[in-house]
Every structure is written in C-alpha cells, then in structure tokens.
Amino acid sequence: MTHANLLRRIVVIALGLALTTGGYAQQPPHSAKVAAKTTAKSAVPTFKPGLEPRAVDILKAACARLAAARSMSFTAVVSYESPSRLGTPLVYSTRSEVVMQRPDKLRVVTLDDGPASDFYYDGKTMTAVAPAEKLVAVADAPPTIDAALQAAFDSGAIYFPFTDVIVADPYKDIADGLTTAFYIGQSKVVGATTTDMVAYVTGGVFVQIWIGAEDKLPRRIYAIYLNDRLRLRHVLELSDWQLDRPVAADAFTAPDISGAARIAFARPDATDAPGMKPPPKALHHKVQ
C-alpha cells in the first residue's frame, strides 16, 4: 500500500469513527432510532437460564480429569479486587505453588501482595508458616485433604481459591446449586493452548471458565458474586500443570521452624479487610 493510499484509509477510518461516536455528527431522526432499537431487540433471542448439555459435559470432563489424578502440581495466580478509599476497586494478587498427593498430602507456598505464607499438610498435622515474621502455627489435622481444608478454614480462616481443583469430587461442589451453564466458544489466547469457554452460575456466583480442549485442565476462572453490590471481580490463572508425577517423600514436611515463634492456630480478627474469602455456607471454589 502506497503512502497516499494509507493516508486516505486513515482519513476514511477517522471519518467513520466521527460519524459513529457522536460529537458534531448528524444524529438519526427519532423514528430511525426507535426502528433500530426494535430491530435489535427482535434479532436477539431471549435467554432462558438452564443447563446446556455441552457446557455440563465440558465441566464434568474437567472435574473427572482432576479427580482421577493421584498427585498434581500447578501454579495458581489469583487477582482480586478490593474497594479503595475512592470507591473504585484496587487489584491485589497472590501466587501459589501447589503440590498435592491424594488422599492426605498438600503443600501450598504463597507469595502475596502482602505477607507471604506457607501451608503444609501431611495427613496428621497442618502447619501454617509466616516466613518473614518467623511465626508458625501447628494443629492436628483430619486424615483427608477435603477434611483438612475444612478444618484449616474453620479453625484458622485459611482458604485457598483453588480448593475445588484439589478436592476429591470437584464436580460435586459445582453441581451443588448449579442453575445455569452454557457454552461460549473456544479461545486460543488463554493458557497458550486452545480452551473451551463455559459460563455457569452456582451458589450465587457467576463463573466463566477456560478449560483445555485437549487435556481438560482449567486454565482461567473468572468469578463475580451476584450478591456483591460492587460486583468485584476475581480471576484465577492456573498453569504449569503436572499430573501423576512422582513426589518426593519430604515434599509435605515443613522446613526447620525451630527459630520461629509458635502462635495459636486460630482465626484472625473478624473485622479483617474483605477479599478472597468464601461466602458463609461455601468453603469450596467460587474463586474468591
């Protein structure tokens, strides 16, 4: 394309934008506006909430792949919004390196936009470590990952937004309260692979999920709590998946904590700032 042709094209695009974005552009008469709105409305079918079989099948396939894994490791990056003093939200992030082995082993090492934290569960005890502050809390734990996650939340308000990825039956937590599910299409942008996009509503949370079309592993989960008047957004990115790889025997043992101060394995003050906390009745998933 010559310089002159390129210039003409830029001018045409600029004029087109001017005519479609208002300003001094001539506006269509009122009757034309009404006709356009009426046509647009009639062209868009009314959406009826329900469970689209294709969407449900994709969710079930992903959950089955996760449930079948005897061990897994992955990286979870969570970005969540929290209200600022101006009212508009700020975005904070955490990055967790996760290793799990069924039925009773879990390690989560987390870097935060705030204090870092480590969590170790070996089937008998769970240990929470604040490395920078040199603090450690240790408590007896039940014999399964699911029960240990519940105990960690109940006793210490410890919650992981990727919980539903590692529980024994991931689909059960989605199916509980599932009212809407529909297939959106495919993406070749997320997770450096082709993903199937599904949207669903469960337990009062709107979720859009990107699932690998071939490997059935989730790559991104986007969620909004429908009862949140601010409609704050929460995004979970999952990468570096490794399933059924051998795990070192000492992978779930906390490092030497002899110099750390012992604190109670207890919930923090109830007035802590909102964000990344599950709703009252739901520990699992919902990407908070």
RAGIGI-V408909 format. One line per field, one symbol per residue. phi: phi as a letter, one per 20 degrees, with the letter a starting at -180 (. if undefined). psi: psi as a letter, one per 30 degrees, with the letter a starting at -180 (. if undefined). burial: b if it has 9 or more other ideal C-beta (glycine too) atoms within 8 Angstrom, else e. A space follows every 10 residues. Layout:
# RAGIGI-V408909
phi->???
psi->???
burial->???
This chain:
# RAGIGI-V408909
phi->.fffffffff fffffffffd dnmeffeffg ffffffffff fffeffedgr dfgfffffff fffffffffe bbbadddddc ebfefenffd ddccccedcc cfdbcbccdc dcfqffbccc cdnccccdcd ffelcbccbf cfecfgffff ffffeclecd fdgffdffcg fgffffnfdb bbeeqdcdde mlbecedcdb cblmcecdcd cgfeemdfdb cdccffeefe lfdccdddbl fbdlegdgfe fdeffgdfee eecfecffgf efffpmdffg eceellke
psi->kleeeeeeee eeeeeeeeff gbbgkkklle eeeeeeeeee effjkkkjka jkeeeeeeee eeeeeeffkf llklkjjkkk kkklffekkl klllkkjkkk kkghkkkjjk kliaklkkkk kgfelkkkkj eefhkkkklk llgleeeeee eeeefghkkk fgefffleie fefefjgjfk klkealkgek ghlklkkkkl kkhgkkkkkj kkeefgkkek kkkkkfgjff hkkkkjkklh kjkhlkkkeg fgkkljgfgk kklkilklkf glklkgklle fjekbgi.
burial->eeeeebeebe eeeeeeebee eeeebeeeee eebeebeeee eeeeeeeeee bbeebbebbb bbbbbbbebe bbbbbbbbbb bbbeeeeebe ebbbbbbbbb bbebbbbbeb ebeeebbbbb bbeebbbbbb eeebbbbbbe beebbebbbb bbbebbeebb bbbbbbbeeb bebbeeebeb bbbeeebeee bebebbbbbb bbbbbbbbbb bbeeebbbbb bbbbbeeeee ebbbbbbbbe bebeeebeee bbeeeebeeb eeeebeeeee eeeebbebbe ebebbbbb
